[in-house]
């Protein structure tokens, strides 16, 4: 996953703080970055798929709205009887 260097550094510090506060375990930057990479690999695909599902739902709703708007634009056709 691509992210800005500053964002990655903040997340690494947050991982370090979490493990220190919750488990009394201290990690260096390399170890915390390894944990971050592991989490990306493990849960990243799940988050990605959920985001795709949400986007699919949103696009479907928008398409229905557009379809309704297109029906409103239709002009009635009257056929002449002979």
N, C-alpha and C positions, 0 to 999 in steps of 0.2 A: 504494500500500500504506500502510495506516495503522500508525503506530507512535508510541510515546511520544517526546516532544521529547528527553528525555535519551538514549534509545536511538539516535535519529537522530544526535544530536551525537557520541556515542561512535563510531558507524560512520563518520561524516564524518572524525573525527580518525584513525581506523584507515586510511581511504583515503589521507589526507594522509601518514601515516607510511609506508604501503606504497610509495607512489610516490616519496617522498623517499629511503627506504632502498634500494629496488630499482632505481630509474631515475634517481635524483638530480634529480627534478623536484618543484618545490614548487607546491602549489595552495593557493588561499585557500578559505575556507568555501563561497563561492558555486560555485566550480568543482568542488569535491569533492562538493557536493550535486548538481550537474548530472550528475556521473559516477554517483552513487548512483541518481538518477532514470532515467538511461539503462540502468543494469543492471537496475533493476526492470522497465522496459519490455521489455527484451530477454529476460531469463531468468525474469522473474516468472511468465509464463504456463506455462513448462515446469515450474517448481517447483509451481505451483498444480495442474497436471494430474497430476503425480506424487503429490502429496498426496491428490488425489481418488481416484486408482487405489489407493493404499494404504488409504484409508478404505473404498472399495468392497470390497476384499479382506477387510478386518477385519470389516466388517458381514456379508459373505457367510459367513465362518467362524462368526460368532456366530449367524446365522440357522440354520445347519446344527445347531449345538449346541442351540439352542432347539427346533428341529424334533425332534431326538432325544429331548429331555426331554418333549416333548408326546406322543410315541409311548409312552413309558413310562407316562404318566398314563392312557392309554386302558384301559378296562375291557373284558374279554372279554365277548362276547355269545354266549349259548348259545341255539340255536333248539330248540324242542321238536319232536319228531317225533310224528306221530299215527299 
